[in-house]
Amino acid sequence: MTKLKIKSGDTVVVTAGDHKGSEGKVLKIFLDKNKAIVEGVNVVSKHEKPSASNPQGGITKKEAPIHISNLSLVDPKSGKATRAGYKMENGKKVRFSKQSNQAI
């Protein structure tokens, strides 16, 4: 099982692909596929059949998963992309920004 340095609720920036430069909050992580859903990034149009929950049906906009390798954490100090590391602080393991050395 792979260990990811990105978690749900993190603010990330897209570093590669069609949505490069887009920023958003991670809504969900798929560990088995190494993908994440980011708010407002990789929005696709999905055709939906009428159902009990959606009686009208039609075309809806929905975020599609994006590969973790194309995402980078946002540094809390500078607001730019950064790599994450781990260190012990007061007996707790915390993630920190390699750019500003600040806890995430």
N, C-alpha and C positions, 0 to 999 in steps of 0.2 A: 504494500500500500504506500502510495506516495504522500509526502508531507508538503502541503502548500503553505506559502507565506501570505496568502490572501484569504481573508475571511469574509463572511456576510457582514454587511454594514460598512465595510471599508470604502473609502473614496479612491478610485483608480482612474488612470488615464490610459487610453488605447495607444499602443506604440507602433502597431503595424496594421496593414489592411485598409479597407475602404473607409473605416471610421477613425483613422489615425488622428490623434489630437483631441478626440472627444473625451469628456470627463463625465463620470457618473458614479453612483453608489451601487455596490454589489448587492443584488437582491437574493440570489441563490447560487450555490456552488454544487456542481455535479462531480464528485470525486472520481467516480468510475470512468468518466469520459474526459476528465481534466478540462472542463468547461465551466463558464460562469455566465449568469444573466446579469447584465449591467443596465441600470435605469437609463432609458433614452438612447441607448446605443444598439446598433444592429436591429432596428425596427423593421419588421416585415409585415406585408399584408397577407392575411390568412382568410381564405374563403370558408365560411361556416354555414353548415346546413341548419335549417330551423330546428329548434329543440324546445324542450319545456323551459329551460333557463333562458334561451334566446329565441323567442317565437318568430321574430322577424328574419333571423339569419343574416346573410350578407357578408360584406368584407370588413374585417376588424384589423386594427393595428396591434402588433404584439412584439415584445422583445424576444429575439432568438439568442441562443447561447453563443458565446464567443470563446475561443481557446485561451487558456490561462497564459500561455507563452506570449500572447499579444497584449497582455495587461501589465501595468506597473503601478505600484502604490504611489500615492501623492504625498510628498513631504509636508508635514503640518506647518513647518516654518516658511519655506520658500514657495510652496504650491506647485513645485515641479516634480517630475517622475524621479523616484528613488528606489534603491534596492533595500531589502529588509534584512536585519540580522537579529540574533537573539542574545540576550545577556541576563545575568542574574541581578536583581535589584531588590534589596530587603528580603532575600530568601525566595523571591518570586521570579519566574522566567517571563521576561517581557520582550516584545518586539521593539526594535528601534530603527530609525532611519539612518542608513549608512552615510547620507549626505550631511545631515545636521547633527547626528548623534543624539537625537531627541526621541523619547518613547512615543510609540504610535498607539 
